[in-house]
C-alpha cells in the first residue's frame, strides 16, 4: 500500500521530473495537476485520493483517482465524460464528488469554467475564418429582371405621355383646364413651364444688367482719358513736313513776283483761294468741316459707349505781311 507522506518526502527533497523551480515558487508540469502548483496538497503523485478536470479533443472529462485502483496503474484514473451544457456538468461534479473535500470540489468547478471559456473562444475563431456558401436563386433573379423590364416600359410610357401633353399645352388644344388628365402629371408640367419662364426672365434681366455695366465702364474710361480726338504723332509729323514744303514754294513765288502791284497781289490771293485742296498726305487723319460733304456713318445696332465729339482745325492762307515778318 502506498504511503503518501513518504512519496512526498522523496519528491520534495530529491529529484522530480515534473517540478519547475522559479524565484517566486515551484510549479508542477504534471497533466493531472489541479492547480499547477507543486505542494503537498496539490501533488497528484503524493495523494492517493485526487480529482481533476481535463479537456481531450474538445471533450471535457472528470478524472478521479482512488486508493482502490492503486494496484492497477493502467486503470488508476477513472474518466467521467461531462455534458457540453455547463449547468449539467456542474451537477455531475456535485454528484460524483459528494463526499470529497470542499476545496477540491471548488477547484474542479473553477477549472471546468476556464476550460469551457477557451473552448467557446476557439469555436468562434474557427467560424470566423470559414467561407460561407450563398445559394443562387434563379427564379428570384428572373422575377427581378422581368420587373425591371416592366418598370422601364412604364417609365417610357409616362415620358411619352408627358411630352404629348406638353405639346398640346403649348398649342393650347385643351384651353385653360384640360380634362381626363392625371392631376399629378398636369401639376408637374405646369411647374416645368413656370421654371422655364422664370429662367427666360432671369436671363433677359442678366443680359440687360451686363449691357448697362459695359456702358458705365466705357463712360468712365472716356472721362479718365478725355473726350477730345488727338492725332497720332506720326501723322502730325507728316502734316508738318507737308506744310513746310508748301510754305517754301509760296515764299519762292513771292520773291519772283515782288515787283508786281497790289492788284496783282489781290489776283494772286484769289488764285490761291481757288487752288485745289492739298495732297492726300496733308489731309491724312483730317475730315472736311462742311457738313454736306460728310458721309453718314452706318447705323450700329448696339451702343458700346458714350458719344464722342471731334473737332478739326483748318489752316488759313498766310498773308504777304506775315511772310515778310517771318
Residue pairs with C-beta under 8 A, 6 or more apart in sequence:
1 67
1 70
2 48
2 67
2 70
4 46
4 47
4 48
5 46
7 45
7 46
8 40
8 43
8 46
11 19
11 43
11 45
11 46
12 40
16 38
18 28
18 29
18 30
18 33
18 38
18 45
19 26
19 27
19 28
19 38
20 26
20 27
20 28
20 29
20 38
25 37
25 38
26 37
26 38
26 39
27 36
27 37
27 38
28 36
28 37
28 38
28 42
28 43
30 43
30 44
30 45
31 54
32 44
32 50
32 52
32 54
32 63
32 65
32 77
33 42
33 43
33 44
33 52
34 42
34 44
34 50
34 51
34 52
34 104
34 107
34 108
34 111
35 42
35 107
36 42
40 46
41 47
44 50
44 52
44 65
47 65
48 65
48 66
48 67
48 70
49 65
49 66
49 67
49 100
50 64
50 65
50 104
51 62
51 63
51 64
51 65
51 97
51 100
51 104
51 108
52 62
52 63
52 108
52 111
53 60
53 61
53 62
53 63
53 82
53 93
53 108
53 111
53 112
53 115
54 60
54 61
54 63
55 61
55 115
55 119
58 119
59 81
60 81
60 82
60 84
60 89
60 112
60 115
60 116
60 119
61 79
61 80
61 81
61 82
62 79
62 80
62 81
62 82
62 92
62 93
62 96
62 108
63 77
63 78
63 79
63 80
64 77
64 78
64 80
64 96
64 97
65 76
65 77
65 78
66 78
69 75
69 76
69 78
70 76
80 92
80 96
82 88
82 89
82 92
82 93
82 112
83 89
83 92
86 112
86 113
86 116
89 112
89 116
90 109
90 112
93 105
93 108
93 109
93 112
94 105
97 104
97 105
97 108
158 185
161 185
162 185
162 188
162 189
165 178
165 181
165 185
165 186
165 189
166 189
166 192
168 174
168 178
169 178
169 189
169 193
174 181
178 186
211 302
214 304
215 303
215 304
215 305
215 306
218 304
218 305
218 306
219 305
219 306
221 305
222 305
222 306
222 308
227 308
227 309
228 310
228 311
229 308
229 310
229 311
231 239
231 285
232 285
235 284
235 285
238 281
238 284
239 282
239 284
239 285
242 278
242 279
242 281
242 282
243 282
243 315
246 278
246 282
247 318
250 272
250 318
250 323
251 323
254 320
254 323
257 264
257 268
260 268
265 320
269 317
272 317
273 317
277 283
286 312
287 294
287 310
287 312
288 294
288 312
289 312
289 314
